[in-house]
Amino acid sequence: MVRRELSRLRWRLLAANLAVAAAGVVAATFGVWLAAPGAFSDAMVRAGMMGAGQGGMMGGSGPSGVMDPLLSAAFGDAVGTAIWLGLAAAVVVAVAASVLLATRLSRPIDALAAASRRVASGDYSRPVAQGAGELGELAASFNAMASRLAAEEQRRRDIIGDVAHELRTPIASVRGYAEGLEAGVFAPGPDAWRVLCEQTERLGRLVDDLATLWRAESSDVRLEIGPVDAGTAVADARERHLAAAAARSTTLSLDVEPVWVAADAVRLAQVLDNLVSNAIRYGHDGGAVTLCLRAEGRAGVISVRDDGPGLEPAEAARVFDRFYRVDTSRSRAGGGSGLGLAITKSLTEAMGGAVAASSPGAGMGATFTVRLPLARAADTRHPPKGLSQSDGSGGNGRPQRGSDRPTASPHL
């Protein structure tokens, strides 16, 4: 225990400061002992010569300029006494200054060490006091890290609760119908099988979405970044959702320019499917959804605009959070898992892009914008052989063998 205490930074700083002070004192002492007698003797000789030149002689040296032995001994005693007194004063001042400096320097580091132990035990509530200089910057970085860890811990707890809540409804439905069929309350028939199939599909979608989100956020998702004809990808996404739009009398329109982006074709299709199906679901019956594509600077910008209920500023900031729903009852009724936009954000960022939501206000619709880097001109002239720009397959409309890349599906 004593050895561990002595190894702490405070005592090491104190020892280092004392060592520096001791080295300075020793150097000064030897310098005085070696240089003082000779310097004093030379001074006396010069004084004697000046006195002789004025018709007299100083009493400290003879005609030969040699210092009187008694005077030399007295001078040595005086120098020795002065050195010991100075040494004692230097030791007291050095120890006091070293203790003060070591304590002041080690205090914020001790606070950081205590805070790190609290964070390791799961306590993120007490930040470290921030000072000036490098230690202040270190404390600020530590507080930011602790804040992010606290946010991640809260997100972990939230997602466990959300997943449990999402699983409860379909599991309860399946269990209820299974028990009813076993007890003879329900007769096996098309309605019972339809409900069971719908709930198992809902469970499957939730599991698939969770797996996709986990892979995207952990950078474990396979990406094949290459030149993608964004105009074709947007047009294909529109074609895939014409039936869903027709069911709600929604008009799907295109406003695209020829733009090639550097992206993964399959993941881009998944992003577009999520956004388009989301716009159709939240738009008004008989409304309109517009898909736009533009080149802005070094990015290709894809926007999906609807005329639905719109978003408040707080909702626009949270709409990409896991399991967040603006209209909870409507989303669950539509079979959405609440993960589609979170997946969209993770996949877009994994491809080097960004996604954002905006709305003029409640009742004025919303616009979701995806920004992806433009493909190099040389790549657009020579796209990868055998790769369909619309589906990322090997030319036959199916994913390549051995790939974990799913076909695009509007899971929300």
Buried (B, 14 or more C-beta within 10 A) or exposed (E): EEEEEEEBEBEEBBEEBBEEBEEEBEEBBEEBEEEBBEEBBEEBBEBBBEBBEEEEBBEBBEEEBEBBEEBBEEBBEEBBEEBEEBBEEBBEEBBEEBBEBBEEBBBBBEBBEEBBEBBEEEEBEEBBEBBEEEBBEBBBEBBEEBEEEBEEEEEEEEBEEBBEEBBEEBBEBBEBBEEEBEEEEBEEEEEBEEBBEBBBEBBEBBEBBBBBBEBBBEEEBEBBBBBBBBBBBBBBBBEBBEEBBEEBEBEBEEEBEEBBBBBBBBBBBBBBBBBBBBBBBBBBEEBBBBBBBBBEEEBBBBBBBBBBBBBEEEBBEBBBBBBBBBEEEEBBEBBBBBBBBBBBBBBBBBBBBEBBBBBEEEEEBBBBBBBBBBBEEEBBEEBEEEBBBBBBBBEEEEBBEEBEBBBBBBBB
